[in-house]
């Protein structure tokens, strides 16, 4: 009997690994396809041959033709969109596991509010893009450490009941409210020539982003940490009360999840502003289709989030071309009906 049981367990494990590799391979191809679509679509459409010629020129270190220039601009923006969407989706999965609340998203604890205060303050005082990005990242990190300092006992305490850590949520809401008041103050005193850019940043905009290595480093490090600890995340998300009896240091692990998700949120918001719904609907959709196992859910949501934002940004810059829309408007218009549909399906279940 034990031999038969062991054989069935090993067969199910092989099937699980095969399914995971199949799913991740398919999602990787879809992510690459989204990048290709982003290079093709725009106010000036490019053929596949023009894209290959442009890529060849870029690899040779020159961009002398219009096709090569367009490919360079579109690919750089698409890569920025991908890393931002992937970061938000991964942060959403981690935040929902931390708070044990499927409605949690990367912005629920006010980290984006700190980034908004830093970015809008820099827009009022400076004009250099890198100073705005640095101020946004600094504001997000500052609020994250304030939140951690104020709610450290709640994070390191015993696992909370269903609905997650109340003190952490309450502290985040209060800090977000304070940041919102500062944002309103800065918008009210901003000169007209800077107000449009500030509003676009708050909605979420990728038009001025450039390829940067730091967000990719943050994403890779957070993904490595989360996949390595995926089994523990499963226990924390589903059976938090029993996690300590299984050898998991609940307080230390929840603190690590919080700091990692806060760093991801800071990276995404400083890169493209406050883009809503990506960190909420993508984890929901992936969990609905693939199940709650974080060993598969974490990398799958990362790929889906990146591809989703690439396609949304492609719509934002082409739907009323040559005028460009903030990508946050597109994600909200797509996200609201999808989220309502997911709620309806959950209610039917």
N, C-alpha and C positions, 0 to 999 in steps of 0.2 A: 504493500500500500504506500509506504513512504517513497519507494522508487517511482511509482506512478505519479504521486503528488509532486515530487521534485521535477519530474519530466514535464508535467503540465505547467508548473511555474516557470521553468526555463523557456518553454514554447511561448507562453504569454509574454515573457520579457522580450524575446526575440521579435514577436509581433509588435510589441510596443515600440521598440527601437526602430523597426522598419517603418512603422507609421510615422514616427517623429521625423526620421530622415526624409521620408516622402513629402510630408507637409512642409518642412523647412526648405527643401529643394524647390518645391513649387512656389513658395512665397519669395524665395531669392530670385527666381526667374521673373516673377511678377514685379518685383522691385526694380530689376534691371529694365524691364519693359516700360515701367513708368518713367525712368530716366530717359529712355529713348524717345518716348512720346513727348516729354518736355523739350527735348532738342528739336523735334520735328515741328511741333505746333507753335504758332505765334502769329503776329501781324504779318510776317513774311514767312511763308511755309517753306520748308526745306525737304528735298527728296533724300532717300536713303543714300544715294551715291554722293550727294553734296555733303552729307554728314560724314561719310567715310573719308572723303577728300579733306574735309575740314579737320577731322581728327588726325589724319596723317600729317597735315601741316602743323598742328599743335604739338604732336610728338616730335617733329623735327625742330621745334623751337621757334616757329614763325607763324603769323596769322595775317598773311598779306591779302587774302580774298575776303569778300563779305561773308561767305559761308563759314569760313574758319572763325571770323570774329563773332558771328551769331552763335556758333556752336560753343565757343569759349564762354560767352556771356550766359547763355542758357544753361550750359552744363554746370557752371559755377553756382548759379542761382538754384538749380535743381538739387545739387549736392547739399547746399545750405538748407533747403527745404527738407530734404531727406533726413539729415542729422537732427534737425529741430523736431520733426514729427516723430522720429524714432525715440528721441530723448523724452518727449512728453508722454508717449505711450508707455515707455518703460517706467517712468516716474509714476504714472497712473496705476499700473499694476502693483508697484511696491507700496504706494499710498493706500490702496484699497486693502492690501494684505495687512499693512500696519494697523489701520483703523478698523479692520474687519467690517467695512462698510462699502457696498458696491457703488454707492453714489459719490464716493470720494474721488477727487481729481487733483492734479498737481497744484492747483491754485487755492485749495480749500484752507490752507493754513496761513495765507497772507504773504507767502514768499514773493508772489508776483507783484503785490502791492509795494513791497520794499524796492523791487527792481524799477517799478514805475516812478517812485519818488526819486530814485537816483538818476534815471534816464531823463525825466522831465526837468529836473534841476540842472543837469548838464546841458540840456537844450536851451535853457534860459540863459546860462552863463557862457557857454562855449559853442563852437560850431563844428569842431572836429568830430568825425564819426567814432574814432577809436575812444575818445573821451566819453562819449555817450554810452558806448558798450561797456567800458570799464566801470562807469558810474552805476549802470544798471546791475552789473554783476556784483559790485560792492554793496549796493542797497539790498539785493536779495540775500547775500551772505550775512549781512548785518542783522536783518530781520530773522534769519534762520537761527543765528546764535542767540539772539534775544529770546526767541521762542523756546529754544532748547534749555536756556538757563532758567526760564520761568516755569517750564513744565518738565524739568529733568526728573523730579521725583515721580511724576505720573508715568513718564516713559520707563523708568527703571523699577517701578513698582510691580506688583503682581499683575498678571494679565487681567484686563478689564472684561466686563461682561459684553454681551452682544451689543454692537453699536459703537464700540471702541472707546478711546481714552477721552473722557469728557473734559478734563482740565486742559488737555492739549488742544482740543477743538475750540473751547471757549477762549483760550488765550490767543489762538490763531485768528478767530473772528474779531477780537478786540484790536489786535495789531493791524488787521486788514482795514478795519474801520478808521483807525488813526491815519493809516497811509492814504486811504481814500479821501479823507479830509484835506490832507496836504496836496494831493493831486488836484482836487477841485480848486484849492487856493492858487496853485501855480497856473492852472488853465485860465483862471479869472484875471490874472495879472499879466499873462503872456502877450507879447505884441502880435499883431495880426500876421506878420510875415513868418512867424514861427508856429502859430497855432495849428495850422493844417498838418504839419509834420508831427506835432505832438499828439494830435488826435489819431493820425494814422498809426503811430507807434502803439498807442493804447489799444487800438482795434486788433493790431497784428499785421505787420507788413514785411514782405521780403524783397521789396524793390531795391533797397539800398544795400542788401547783404552781399558779402564777398566770401569766397572760400577761406575758411580759417581752420587751423589744425586743432586748436584747443577743444572745441566742442566734440570732435571725434575722439580725442583722448579721454575726455570725461565720459562719453558714452561707452567706449570700449572698457574702461575701468569699472564702471557701474554694472555693465552687462556681465563681465567676468565675475564680479563679486556676487551678483544675484544668481547666476546660473550655478555657481559653486555651492551656494547655500539654498538652492531651490527646495531641497527636501525639508529643511528647517522652516522655510517660508510656508510650505504646505501645512506643516504642523501648527505654526502660529496662526495662519489664516483660518484653519478648520477646527483645531482643537487646542486653542491657546491655554485653556485651563490645565490641560494635561502636559503641556510642553516641558515644564520643569522636571516632571517625573521621567521624561524621556532623555534627560541629560542636556537640555538646551538652557542656556543662560538667557532667560526671557528678557530681562531688563537690558542687558548689554546688546542683545541681538536687535531689539526694537529700537534702541538708540542708533545702532548702525544703519538700520533701514531708514530711519528718519533723516539722518545726516546725508545718506546717499541720495534719497529722493529729493531732498532740499537742494543738493548740489546739482542734480539733473535739472530741476526746475529753474535754478538760477542761470545755468548755462543756456537753456532754451529761450528763456525770456530775454536775456541780454543779447541773444543772437537775432531774434525776430519779433520782439514785443509779446504782448499777451494774446496768444492764439488759442481760442477756446474750443472745447469739445473733443479735441484730439485725445487728450489724456483721459477722457470719460467714456466716449463711445467705442474707441478701438479696443481697450481691455474688455469691455462688455461683449462686443461682437466676437472677439477671439475666444472668450470663456464660453459663450453660448454655443459656438461651433466646435471647439476643440476640447472643452471640459476644463476643470479647475486645476489640473496638474501644472504647477508652475515650472516644472522642468521643460515643458513644451510651451507653456503660455508666455513665459518671459521673452525668449527669442522670437516667437511668432508675432507677438504684439509689437516688438521692436521693428520687425520688417514691415508689418502691415501699417503701422503708424507712419513710417518714413514714406512708403509708397502712397498712402492716402494724402499726405500733405503735399507731395510732389504733384499729384494730379489736381488737387485743389488749387495750388498756386498756378498751374498751367491754365486752369479755367479763369483764375483771377486776372491774368495778364492777356488773355486772348478773347474772352467772351464779349467785351466791348472795345477791342483793340482799335486804335493804338492807346486808348485810355486804359489805365490799370486800376483794378479794384484792390482794396486790402484783403489779404487772404483770410483774415479772421471773419469777414462777412460770408465768404464761401463756406468755410467750415461750419459756421453757425447755421446757414441755410440747409446744409446737408445733414448736420448733426442733430438738429431738433426733430425732424420726422423720423430719422433712424432710431433715436433714443426713445421716442414715443412708441415706435413699433416694437422695440425690444421690451419695453415695459408691458405692452399688450400681450406679447408672447409669454412673458413670465407670469402674468396674471392668469392666462389660459392654462398654464402648467399647474 
